[in-house]
Amino acid sequence: MNAKSAVFAGRFSALTARLGGEGGDVWAVHDRACQRFDAGEEVYLLSVGDPDLATPPRVVQAGIDALHKGRTHYAPGRGERSLRETIAGIESRASGKLCDPDEVVIFPGATNAIYSALSCLVDPGDEVVVAEPMYIGYEGIFRALNITKAGFALDAAAGFAFRLDAVKAAITPATRVVLVNTPGNPAGNMIGEDDLRDLAAYCLERGIWLLCDEVYSMITFETPHVSLRRAARRLDNVVVIDGLSKSHAMTGWRLGWTVSSREMADRLLDFTSSTIFGCCQFVQDAAAFALTNDEEYIQGVREEYRVRRDYVCERVRAIPGLSCEVPPAGMFVMIDVSAIAADGSAFAEQLLEAVGVSVLPGIGFGDNCRRHVRVSLAQPINILRPAFDRIARFVAEGVSQHA
């Protein structure tokens, strides 16, 4: 055979097959909406959680200043000491428990922090118990690590409330980790201090790690967030994940962290030293500045999302056939469409096709969201208003006739 015409027969890893499996359809509506938007159509994108708010200008300037100072080289594997001290101070004050800077490890985003933590805690075939609805990004992590997901349902009828009995029922001898997200994406649900304390104690007693994703911790409305580190009596099995993407509109900066025991942090250091080899110095400098100069900005962020939340919930209540719970936190609203559509997927498909509004089908977050769609608050009122005008018209005309 001519070497030039030979077909390369190399194979791809099983990992690529897992990542290319089921689940891609979740973003199909959003992807089509983006294509139409890019083609110049007037399409309203309410399907993705990338804040429209600007990164605080002083934070941007801090990053620029760091660049000019030559902060463009390798950083320590755990992260810059100044940033870790800042985070440790915040954690110590918020939890009432001393946090050592060496218990903090910096990562390029909270998703990478979760991936890294799970890589250090589970082996292929092990089981992770996770609250549903769950952040869609978890699914890719589970597949990449070839671990088994066992979901437990939050109570949709009670605003997606946490029930400890549901966690206990989901745990098996194969369970190595319980993963919770508070405040939650997509439902904005918050797990109370007593529930977190009882969950931590239950997991500790059974030798199970407890990961708590708290990336929406600063975007709360009527009730302040309570961290797992504050609630838990002992922190041996506790790993908390947080970051700046949502709270400071810094999704593209890629900056997240873990707070854990020193032993766990040392394992994470070994892992990150073998994979990402540290995070950008100038980004870490800007992050440290953001966390120490953000009080007024965060108050403004909370108020802006509260106004948007109230507006969306008011519009939903005024549309016959749609309903929603008012989320106490986060930047999304889950809308129940079961009274007028077969499920959230059918509603989202028809809505985009008929009136050019993109929302995310709830099934991607878990089976208990099959009848929901998720609307993002990462758009200003002057976008939400015409988008909901179209939604109201779509529903009034009859969803089924658009099928």
Secondary structure per residue as TSV (DSSP state, phi and psi in degrees):
chain	resnum	aa	ss	phi	psi
A	1	M	-	360.0	137.9
A	2	N	-	-63.8	127.2
A	3	A	T	-58.8	-32.9
A	4	K	T	-70.6	-25.0
A	5	S	T	-98.1	-4.2
A	6	A	-	-65.6	142.2
A	7	V	-	-92.4	126.0
A	8	F	-	-63.9	129.4
A	9	A	-	-109.5	17.2
A	10	G	-	-64.8	148.5
A	11	R	-	-104.4	158.8
A	12	F	-	-95.5	162.2
A	13	S	-	-73.6	161.6
A	14	A	H	-63.0	-26.1
A	15	L	H	-57.3	-44.0
A	16	T	H	-63.9	-33.6
A	17	A	H	-68.3	-39.8
A	18	R	H	-64.4	-42.5
A	19	L	H	-71.3	-23.5
A	20	G	T	-93.6	11.0
A	21	G	S	-80.6	-154.0
A	22	E	T	-60.8	149.9
A	23	G	T	121.9	-22.6
A	24	G	G	-63.9	-26.5
A	25	D	G	-65.5	-19.0
A	26	V	G	-57.9	-37.8
A	27	W	G	-94.6	5.4
A	28	A	H	-60.9	-43.7
A	29	V	H	-63.3	-46.8
A	30	H	H	-61.3	-43.0
A	31	D	H	-62.8	-42.2
A	32	R	H	-65.3	-38.7
A	33	A	H	-62.6	-41.7
A	34	C	H	-63.7	-39.6
A	35	Q	H	-61.8	-43.2
A	36	R	H	-67.8	-39.2
A	37	F	H	-62.8	-45.0
A	38	D	H	-64.9	-26.4
A	39	A	T	-81.2	-0.5
A	40	G	T	100.8	2.9
A	41	E	-	-75.7	153.2
A	42	E	-	-84.7	88.0
A	43	V	-	-115.3	138.0
A	44	Y	E	-102.4	119.6
A	45	L	E	-96.9	99.5
A	46	L	-	-111.3	28.3
A	47	S	S	-114.4	-0.5
A	48	V	-	-134.5	148.2
A	49	G	-	-100.4	45.9
A	50	D	-	-96.5	111.0
A	51	P	-	-54.4	137.9
A	52	D	-	-82.2	-12.8
A	53	L	S	-68.8	152.0
A	54	A	-	-83.7	145.1
A	55	T	-	-55.4	136.4
A	56	P	-	-50.5	128.7
A	57	P	H	-54.3	-35.5
A	58	R	H	-68.6	-29.9
A	59	V	H	-70.5	-42.5
A	60	V	H	-57.9	-44.5
A	61	Q	H	-64.6	-36.0
A	62	A	H	-62.4	-39.0
A	63	G	H	-66.0	-41.4
A	64	I	H	-63.8	-44.0
A	65	D	H	-60.1	-40.3
A	66	A	H	-65.1	-38.9
A	67	L	H	-60.4	-45.2
A	68	H	H	-64.7	-25.4
A	69	K	T	-83.4	1.9
A	70	G	T	83.3	22.6
A	71	R	-	-83.5	65.8
A	72	T	-	-131.1	24.4
A	73	H	S	-115.0	-175.3
A	74	Y	-	-60.2	140.5
A	75	A	-	-105.7	161.0
A	76	P	-	-56.8	148.2
A	77	G	T	-57.8	-39.6
A	78	R	T	-71.5	-22.2
A	79	G	-	119.1	162.9
A	80	E	-	-61.4	136.8
A	81	R	H	-57.8	-40.8
A	82	S	H	-62.7	-39.5
A	83	L	H	-69.6	-43.3
A	84	R	H	-65.6	-35.2
A	85	E	H	-65.7	-39.7
A	86	T	H	-61.8	-47.9
A	87	I	H	-64.8	-43.1
A	88	A	H	-60.9	-38.1
A	89	G	H	-65.4	-42.9
A	90	I	H	-62.1	-45.0
A	91	E	H	-64.8	-39.7
A	92	S	H	-63.5	-43.4
A	93	R	H	-69.3	-40.0
A	94	A	H	-72.6	-34.0
A	95	S	H	-97.1	-21.4
A	96	G	S	75.3	10.1
A	97	K	S	-123.1	134.0
A	98	L	-	-61.9	131.5
A	99	C	-	-116.7	123.3
A	100	D	-	-85.2	139.9
A	101	P	G	-55.8	-27.8
A	102	D	G	-77.1	-4.1
A	103	E	G	-89.6	-0.8
A	104	V	E	-107.3	133.3
A	105	V	E	-128.0	135.1
A	106	I	E	-97.3	140.0
A	107	F	E	-134.3	160.7
A	108	P	S	-79.2	71.1
A	109	G	S	105.8	153.8
A	110	A	H	-68.2	-33.5
A	111	T	H	-62.6	-43.1
A	112	N	H	-64.9	-34.5
A	113	A	H	-63.0	-41.7
A	114	I	H	-66.0	-45.1
A	115	Y	H	-57.6	-45.4
A	116	S	H	-65.5	-43.1
A	117	A	H	-62.3	-46.8
A	118	L	H	-64.8	-34.5
A	119	S	H	-60.9	-30.4
A	120	C	H	-87.2	-8.2
A	121	L	H	-118.1	-21.4
A	122	V	-	-128.8	152.6
A	123	D	-	-110.3	160.2
A	124	P	T	-52.3	132.6
A	125	G	T	93.4	-16.9
A	126	D	-	-68.1	166.7
A	127	E	E	-114.3	137.2
A	128	V	E	-116.8	127.0
A	129	V	E	-93.6	127.5
A	130	V	E	-134.6	142.3
A	131	A	E	-71.9	136.5
A	132	E	E	-121.8	133.9
A	133	P	S	-70.1	147.3
A	134	M	-	-125.8	159.3
A	135	Y	-	-59.2	128.6
A	136	I	T	-56.7	-34.7
A	137	G	H	-61.6	-21.4
A	138	Y	H	-60.6	-37.1
A	139	E	H	-57.9	-43.6
A	140	G	H	-63.6	-36.7
A	141	I	H	-64.8	-45.0
A	142	F	H	-60.3	-42.1
A	143	R	H	-68.2	-41.9
A	144	A	H	-59.8	-39.3
A	145	L	H	-88.5	-4.3
A	146	N	T	57.2	47.2
A	147	I	-	-113.2	157.2
A	148	T	E	-89.1	132.5
A	149	K	E	-98.4	130.3
A	150	A	E	-120.6	108.9
A	151	G	E	-87.1	147.7
A	152	F	E	-124.5	140.0
A	153	A	E	-85.5	130.2
A	154	L	-	-72.8	152.4
A	155	D	B	-79.6	98.5
A	156	A	G	-60.7	-36.7
A	157	A	G	-67.6	-18.3
A	158	A	G	-114.2	33.9
A	159	G	T	73.2	33.1
A	160	F	S	59.7	49.4
A	161	A	B	-76.1	149.6
A	162	F	-	-81.3	137.2
A	163	R	-	-129.8	117.3
A	164	L	H	-59.6	-36.5
A	165	D	H	-60.1	-33.1
A	166	A	H	-67.0	-36.4
A	167	V	H	-66.3	-47.8
A	168	K	H	-57.6	-39.3
A	169	A	H	-68.4	-26.8
A	170	A	H	-85.2	-21.0
A	171	I	-	-74.0	135.0
A	172	T	-	-127.8	174.9
A	173	P	T	-60.3	-19.8
A	174	A	T	-85.9	-6.4
A	175	T	E	-71.7	124.8
A	176	R	E	-108.3	-28.2
A	177	V	E	-141.8	141.2
A	178	V	E	-109.5	130.1
A	179	L	E	-117.7	121.3
A	180	V	E	-124.5	159.0
A	181	N	E	-133.2	112.2
A	182	T	S	-143.4	127.7
A	183	P	S	-58.5	151.7
A	184	G	-	-92.2	147.9
A	185	N	T	-111.9	115.7
A	186	P	T	-106.0	-9.4
A	187	A	T	-90.7	-9.0
A	188	G	-	70.3	13.2
A	189	N	-	-70.7	151.5
A	190	M	-	-125.5	136.7
A	191	I	-	-92.5	126.4
A	192	G	-	-71.8	163.6
A	193	E	H	-60.9	-43.1
A	194	D	H	-63.6	-42.7
A	195	D	H	-64.2	-41.8
A	196	L	H	-63.4	-41.1
A	197	R	H	-62.9	-46.5
A	198	D	H	-66.2	-38.4
A	199	L	H	-64.7	-44.5
A	200	A	H	-61.3	-42.8
A	201	A	H	-66.1	-41.4
A	202	Y	H	-62.9	-45.2
A	203	C	H	-66.8	-40.9
A	204	L	H	-60.8	-43.6
A	205	E	H	-60.0	-32.2
A	206	R	T	-100.8	9.4
A	207	G	T	69.2	32.3
A	208	I	-	-109.6	134.9
A	209	W	E	-73.5	147.2
A	210	L	E	-124.2	112.5
A	211	L	E	-101.1	133.1
A	212	C	E	-125.2	114.0
A	213	D	E	-86.8	113.1
A	214	E	-	-120.7	34.8
A	215	V	T	-67.9	-16.4
A	216	Y	T	-101.3	19.1
A	217	S	T	-60.4	-27.3
A	218	M	T	-91.9	-8.8
A	219	I	-	-105.3	75.8
A	220	T	B	-123.7	159.1
A	221	F	S	-113.9	-89.4
A	222	E	S	-74.8	-31.5
A	223	T	S	-122.8	129.6
A	224	P	-	-66.3	151.5
A	225	H	-	-69.0	142.8
A	226	V	-	-117.3	121.8
A	227	S	-	-76.4	150.9
A	228	L	H	-57.5	-35.5
A	229	R	H	-63.8	-31.6
A	230	R	H	-74.4	-40.6
A	231	A	H	-74.3	-40.7
A	232	A	-	-69.7	137.2
A	233	R	S	-75.9	-35.3
A	234	R	-	-124.0	148.0
A	235	L	-	-113.1	11.6
A	236	D	T	-55.2	-41.3
A	237	N	T	-107.0	14.0
A	238	V	E	-102.7	131.7
A	239	V	E	-129.5	123.2
A	240	V	E	-108.0	135.8
A	241	I	E	-112.9	136.0
A	242	D	E	-151.4	174.9
A	243	G	E	-175.0	-178.4
A	244	L	S	-108.1	-3.0
A	245	S	T	-55.5	-50.3
A	246	K	T	-86.7	-46.9
A	247	S	T	-65.7	-34.9
A	248	H	T	-114.5	14.5
A	249	A	T	52.8	49.7
A	250	M	-	-123.7	39.3
A	251	T	G	-56.9	-40.6
A	252	G	G	-78.7	-11.2
A	253	W	G	-77.3	-24.4
A	254	R	-	55.9	79.9
A	255	L	-	-145.2	115.6
A	256	G	E	-142.0	178.3
A	257	W	E	-159.1	163.9
A	258	T	E	-117.5	150.5
A	259	V	E	-127.7	125.0
A	260	S	-	-154.2	-172.7
A	261	S	-	-66.2	160.7
A	262	R	H	-63.2	-38.4
A	263	E	H	-61.9	-44.9
A	264	M	H	-64.6	-41.4
A	265	A	H	-61.4	-37.2
A	266	D	H	-64.9	-40.0
A	267	R	H	-65.1	-41.1
A	268	L	H	-63.7	-38.0
A	269	L	H	-61.3	-43.6
A	270	D	H	-59.9	-42.3
A	271	F	H	-67.9	-48.6
A	272	T	H	-68.3	-30.4
A	273	S	H	-66.7	-23.6
A	274	S	H	-95.8	-6.4
A	275	T	H	-122.0	-62.3
A	276	I	T	-101.3	-19.4
A	277	F	-	57.9	41.2
A	278	G	-	95.0	161.1
A	279	C	-	-108.8	162.8
A	280	C	-	-57.3	132.1
A	281	Q	H	-61.8	-47.7
A	282	F	H	-67.9	-30.2
A	283	V	H	-68.1	-41.3
A	284	Q	H	-65.2	-37.8
A	285	D	H	-62.8	-43.0
A	286	A	H	-65.4	-37.3
A	287	A	H	-65.0	-43.4
A	288	A	H	-61.1	-40.4
A	289	F	H	-64.1	-44.0
A	290	A	H	-58.9	-43.3
A	291	L	H	-73.2	-15.7
A	292	T	H	-108.3	0.3
A	293	N	S	-139.8	41.7
A	294	D	-	-120.6	1.5
A	295	E	H	-59.2	-49.4
A	296	E	H	-66.7	-40.8
A	297	Y	H	-62.2	-47.2
A	298	I	H	-63.5	-38.4
A	299	Q	H	-59.9	-40.6
A	300	G	H	-66.6	-39.0
A	301	V	H	-62.5	-47.6
A	302	R	H	-58.1	-45.6
A	303	E	H	-65.4	-40.3
A	304	E	H	-63.4	-45.5
A	305	Y	H	-69.7	-32.2
A	306	R	H	-64.2	-44.0
A	307	V	H	-60.8	-44.3
A	308	R	H	-65.8	-42.4
A	309	R	H	-58.0	-48.7
A	310	D	H	-62.4	-38.5
A	311	Y	H	-64.6	-47.4
A	312	V	H	-62.5	-45.6
A	313	C	H	-63.9	-37.3
A	314	E	H	-64.1	-42.9
A	315	R	H	-65.5	-40.3
A	316	V	H	-62.5	-44.9
A	317	R	H	-61.6	-26.5
A	318	A	T	-86.0	-3.3
A	319	I	S	-105.9	110.3
A	320	P	T	-57.5	131.6
A	321	G	T	99.7	-15.0
A	322	L	-	-108.8	149.0
A	323	S	E	-151.8	159.2
A	324	C	E	-158.2	155.9
A	325	E	-	-89.4	148.2
A	326	V	-	-82.5	112.0
A	327	P	-	-71.5	138.4
A	328	P	S	-81.7	-3.4
A	329	A	B	-161.9	173.3
A	330	G	S	85.4	-168.1
A	331	M	S	-133.2	35.1
A	332	F	E	-143.1	158.0
A	333	V	E	-129.7	130.7
A	334	M	E	-93.6	124.6
A	335	I	E	-109.7	126.0
A	336	D	E	-83.8	119.1
A	337	V	-	-112.3	11.6
A	338	S	T	-64.9	-21.5
A	339	A	T	-73.4	-18.7
A	340	I	T	-131.4	-2.5
A	341	A	S	-141.5	156.7
A	342	A	S	-61.4	-39.7
A	343	D	-	-167.6	179.1
A	344	G	H	-65.2	-32.9
A	345	S	H	-65.1	-45.5
A	346	A	H	-62.4	-42.9
A	347	F	H	-61.1	-47.3
A	348	A	H	-64.1	-42.1
A	349	E	H	-61.3	-48.4
A	350	Q	H	-69.1	-37.1
A	351	L	H	-62.3	-45.6
A	352	L	H	-64.9	-44.8
A	353	E	H	-64.7	-39.4
A	354	A	H	-83.6	-43.0
A	355	V	H	-130.9	4.6
A	356	G	-	71.8	37.1
A	357	V	E	-119.8	129.8
A	358	S	E	-106.4	121.2
A	359	V	-	-126.2	164.2
A	360	L	E	-99.8	127.8
A	361	P	E	-60.4	137.8
A	362	G	G	-70.3	-21.2
A	363	I	G	-58.7	-26.8
A	364	G	G	-64.7	-18.1
A	365	F	G	-96.1	-9.6
A	366	G	-	142.6	157.8
A	367	D	G	-63.6	-27.8
A	368	N	G	-75.9	1.8
A	369	C	G	-113.5	14.4
A	370	R	T	-56.7	-33.1
A	371	R	T	-93.3	9.7
A	372	H	E	-113.8	163.5
A	373	V	E	-127.7	152.6
A	374	R	E	-104.7	130.0
A	375	V	E	-110.1	130.3
A	376	S	E	-86.2	143.7
A	377	L	-	-94.4	12.2
A	378	A	-	-84.5	37.2
A	379	Q	S	-139.9	144.8
A	380	P	-	-73.3	167.8
A	381	I	H	-57.9	-36.1
A	382	N	H	-70.2	-9.2
A	383	I	H	-99.0	-41.5
A	384	L	H	-62.2	-37.0
A	385	R	H	-61.8	-56.5
A	386	P	H	-66.4	-29.7
A	387	A	H	-63.8	-43.9
A	388	F	H	-75.4	-25.1
A	389	D	H	-60.1	-42.6
A	390	R	H	-67.7	-40.8
A	391	I	H	-61.4	-44.4
A	392	A	H	-61.3	-41.6
A	393	R	H	-66.2	-41.8
A	394	F	H	-58.8	-46.6
A	395	V	H	-68.1	-41.5
A	396	A	H	-62.8	-34.1
A	397	E	H	-76.2	-14.6
A	398	G	-	101.0	112.5
A	399	V	G	-60.4	-42.3
A	400	S	G	-61.9	-31.4
A	401	Q	G	-71.5	-12.9
A	402	H	G	-90.3	-4.9
A	403	A	-	-67.6	360.0
